[in-house]
Structure formats: C-alpha cells, structure tokens
C-alpha cells in the first residue's frame, strides 16, 4: 500500500526522501513522487513505475529545498500514471495520502461548483483542494484549514501536507492508516512506519487513531479528532537494528524462507518452557476455560494460518470455532455469543478489513486477542491480549516466515487452551511441546531440498494452471500453496480439499496440469493418495509432498516427489509450508517475475 515520508531537514531533503521511500517499497506500489519547498516555492517530480524511474528523473531535474514530502502510490482511484501520482498540489498546498477518501465524489462536485479545477482522477486531490478552499475562501490559517478539511473527509487515511510559502511547517493526520513522527536534532520527520524513519532517527511517536499533528523543525503539536491538544509518548524504535538487507540472498523472500528455523524457535521461546515441557500464555483477559466459542478472522495468508488453527482449537481444545475472511465477517450478521472470544491474525497489524472485523467483534462484546508481528500496530493496540510471533520484519510481499510464525504461535495458544479447558492432560501437553520443539530442526532439514525443488519448479513454470490438494490441517495449506504460486509467478492455481476433487476440479485434469498433493503419512494419508491416483488415472501429473513412509507407499506413476521429515501429524503444515514456499519461489525465479514486489500486490492492505 501507499507509503508516506515527510522531512523538515537542514539541507536538501529530496535524496533523503527517496532513501525513506525505498524502505517503504516492500509495501507494494506502482508510482512514486517527491515535492519540496524551497524559499517558499513548491516544486515536484513524479513518475509511474518503480522508484528508480523517479530517481532517474531527479537526476536530470534535481529538487532543492530543506522541506519535502514523498510518496509511493498503490493505485485505487485512477491509473498509475504521472498525473495521478502523489504529491498532489494546488496553488496553496501539496499533499500525499495513504488510504481512501470515501466521500470524495461528493466533495469533488461541491468544489467544482465553487470553481476549483481538478487535474487527476484521484480521491486524494479533493483533500488538497478542500484545504485550499478553506485557506482562500474562508481565510483560515494553515492549522485551521487542515482541521476543517479533516472534519469534512470520511474514510481511512494518513496524510502529510506542505503549505506553499511556509518553509518550517509540515502537517500530518492519521485515521485508519498508520503514521509516525520522528524527532531528530533540529529536524523532524513523518513516516508510514518506523522502518522508513530508521535511517534518520530512532525517536518515534505514533499518532493515535484520529490524531493530527503540526510540526516545525523544533516543535511537535498533536491534536485529537476534536482539536484538543494531546500528548503521545515518544518511544525508542528498534527498527534500525532489524533492518533490512538480503543477507546474500537474491530476494527477501528467499532470505525470509531460510530464516524460518530461527524465527520459529524465537516464537516458541515466547510460549514454551523446555524444562517443564509446558506452554504459557501472556496474561490478559482471554479465558479459554469459560469460552463457549472462538471467532477467528484475518485476510490472505494470515487467514489460512487461522484456518489451520481451527483444526487445532477444535481437536485439542474442543472449542467451537467460527472462521471467516475479515472482509466478509465484518459485514455479516454474526450471532456472537455472550461468552465468546475473537482472535485476529495479522502480520502487519494494519490490514483495514481485519481491523474493522476486530472493532465489529468488540462492539458485540467479544474479548479480543490478536496474533500480530508488529507490536506497535493498530490491531496490537486495540486487542485485549496479544499473542506474540517473533518473525521480525517481513519485506517480501508474499508472506512466508510470518505464516509459519503465526502457525507456531497459534499452535501454542491452542495447546494452552486445551489445558485450560481440561481437554488434554499433562502428558499430552508434554508430548505436543516436545513435538513443537523439534519443528525448527525439521524445517531446517526441509530447506536442504532447494536444488531438487528448483528442478521441479522449472516444469511447473510451464503450466497454465496448477492444483493443490490436501486433507485436514493440510487442506488450508493447499490453499496457501496455491496463493503463493499465484502471487509471485502469476500462474493460476487453486487449493482444494482432496475429497472435493471429484466434485468439479477433476474435469480440469489433463497431461499439462500439475497436481500438488500434500499428504503426510497420517490418518488421512490413504484417502488423499486415492485422490492422487484418480488424478494419475486421468493422465494428470502428480507431485507428492510427503514423508519417507508416505513416498515409499505411494505406488508407481508419480511425476515427482519431495520427501519431508516425519513430524507430529497435526503440526505438519508448519514443516510442509517450506517446500510449498520454495516451489512458488523457484517457479517465479524461473519465470523471471518480480518476486519481492509482485505486480498489483501490496504488503499491507490499509484500504478496504
Ligand atoms: C496482503 C499481503 C499478504 C497478507 C495479507 C494480510 O494481501 O500481500 O501477504 O497475507 O495482506 O496481511 P496481514 O498483514 O494482515 O497479515
């Protein structure tokens, strides 16, 4: 999604803004731009495509000025061209925006009637024109005009605004989309997240929902939505230490796949006591013992992690689970129960639909828990209890290590819930804890199959469509496998419950269709293998992912197989995720697609 940078600096800021924008690239975007103010005058450069195109433009036509804003745009209203790229400017202001202005059409009509001309198709430009109207027609000060405009616009957004003629003034607002202030030494910064600010400062103040801010090089004023002056704490961000290089890998996605043994181990260490072989949860208002129903919701990959955990909560803890994608759950009339809990899963903690679903569940009296990777995120702040996942920053748009860390955290939570509800005894808890402690090693072993998987991926890269099938806990993993392949290789793929194959998708089987069968040697193995044989009997190419026993007993006629170490069956998705991710990764590298920033996708989807 869009990224925002604003700098009140000491010398020309355009190169620093570009540096900050590069750190926001991972969010996904399709055009970029910078505007600066120099001696009161505004100038800007904007370019469709990658930041490199903007840099090339700045090389030919540099921008001077010690005050500026920059933006990476993920198009929502209007194509990704130069005219629609931010910053948007009028004769009085320049502005960048992340999110959506829902009532833009109405405001645009109103302003056109008042004689204001629009140059772009964006919803954003309406805010720039509205501030201009308040400055000119209503003669307001910059601060008054910004606040008046904020009161008129509806939607979820973050904004940064420059005022022409003002060399020491930068304003920002946060409603729904994150925005942070960075304090330097005689310098001030605004950014979509602490990572973007990390090269400049580690002194970070997060705006709260509805806040807006007026910055100069030496002062920070923060106001809430009503206009009352408020104080927000300054924190020392650790984003600088965590940052971000590929560590010798060709892509962040490859690096992140290979980090999994380590980050899964870190996540486990937040929950497990290896000495006593028990699970502990963070303290908070989430009482699994008395809970009558758990509602789980998320988007994308995080949703599939939630779906796998449904099997765990049901079979280990005997806890009824309702699960839906957040974009549906938020608008359904869910009959929430009085003693219910709701659990939201999100890497970024900023996904607009997930946040809205959380608020909906809270409005219906549910206790709220969240599995989030970014501790300062909106979802983390609004939850009653946070179940941590220690994945570290995930830069590749296609989620990998965040997925397996979400699963790891959810497995621990489900085991603790099972104990709290008296559904498993101490011995079973110990057995499961021992099985979990083995997972990092098993993932590391699986990662050694890279070369073999790359070979298989060369064939997959030729396919037009791919099917993934699995049963039980491995059914959601089949859907996650299909999602990974779609996201980064642009090959159409579907994940199916193996038992559903004959109710439709089997009609697709021909010699050109690879079918990826996820079938550990567990209680459902034989059933899934029968489905695989139905595929092979119709000329389909079956790739079996299983353990030693599973590959050995699968019979003849396989196109290919990947052998994964034996793992406790319920935990298989955490280990089997690795070959699934590598298969998508190598298919994409074979095709030469943009692995870390696939077309049209955003890392953190802060619009509906
Ligand atoms: C986007 C990302 C996915 C992610 C989903 C949910 O679609 O590209 O990788 O799974 O959002 O994001 P969240 O941050 O809530 O986990």
Boltz pocket constraint, residues with backbone or C-beta under 6 A from the ligand:
constraints:
  - pocket:
      binder: B
      contacts: [[A, 299], [A, 300], [A, 301], [A, 302], [A, 303], [A, 345], [A, 346], [A, 347], [A, 348], [A, 349], [A, 350], [A, 351], [A, 354], [A, 397], [A, 398], [A, 399], [A, 601], [A, 602], [A, 603], [A, 604], [A, 605]]
      max_distance: 6.0
